[in-house]
Amino acid sequence: MIRDITIGQYYPTDSVIHRLDPRVKLASTMLFLISLFLTESIVGYVFAGAALLAVIRISRIPFKYIVRGLKAVVILLFISVSFNLFLTPGEEIFRLGFLKVTREGLRTALYMAVRLIYLIIGSSLMTLTTTPNQLTDGLEKSLGFLNKVHVPVHEIAMMMSIALRFIPILIEETDKIMKAQMARGADFDTGNLMQRARAMVPILVPLFISAFRRAADLAQAMEARCYHGGAGRTKLKPLRYERRDYIAYLLVALYLVVMVVTRWL
């Protein structure tokens, strides 16, 4: 389950999506997530799914690898769908004891499930095709206008990049701790929910200690290299838009137009 988390990991391969400017991928991901809440029709969600599948195909990332990231949010997905299914008032379809399933609840639960799945896959696709350094440069460049109002854009982008980079490291560290605990007789698969939660305590303590140790080592390394923020810093590979980036912006704009049209169908 731990290794199934794909958000924050990078999948190295050669594709058009990987070569796009990170600003294009950041803007496209944000617009895609917004578009999921613009439409309220099955046609819109089918079109969004088709567009997402097309991008996955172009990115050359195995579909099984991307879908694997959904395993980590199955519980969240189940809770969200259950609440919308049983607690939405409306025209009753059938009743399970004191739980009532309505037509409106069934529709809302279906849309919520699709939105969450698309949201997770879309976010994972951005991090799988963009390195942490590219994400940092893209965020800093995209939010550069906030420097005029004294917002520390570089520091914010750096923190987000470090956080994303720590995700796969902490996942690997958790896996090592779990295997070490299992070798000593720990059992994480049996028992009820509370027993499994208590079994996770021996993992959380060394995991937090390891995370703080890594953070301290990173801070010392940055200080040793005289890092004092982004003022006056230059880029080894400055971001420049190319023809494929403008084509990508055009395709995203057309996608948004279609999604807005489907809202009124």
CORCORFEN-V28898 format. One line per field, one symbol per residue. ss: DSSP state (H for helix, E for strand, C for the rest). Layout:
# CORCORFEN-V28898
ss=???
This chain:
# CORCORFEN-V28898
ss=CHHHCCCCCCCCCCCHHHHCCHHHHHHHHHHHHHHCCCCCCHHHHHHHHHHHHHHHHHHCCCHHHHHHHHHHHHHHHHHHHHHHHHHCCCCEEEEECCEEEEHHHHHHHHHHHHHHHHHHHHHHHHHHCCCHHHHHHHHHHHCHHHHHHCCCHHHHHHHHHHHHHHHHHHHHHHHHHHHHHHHCCCCCCCCCHHHHHHHCHHHHHHHHHHHHHHHHHHHHHHHHCCCCCCCCCCCCCCCCCCHHHHHHHHHHHHHHHHHHHHHCC
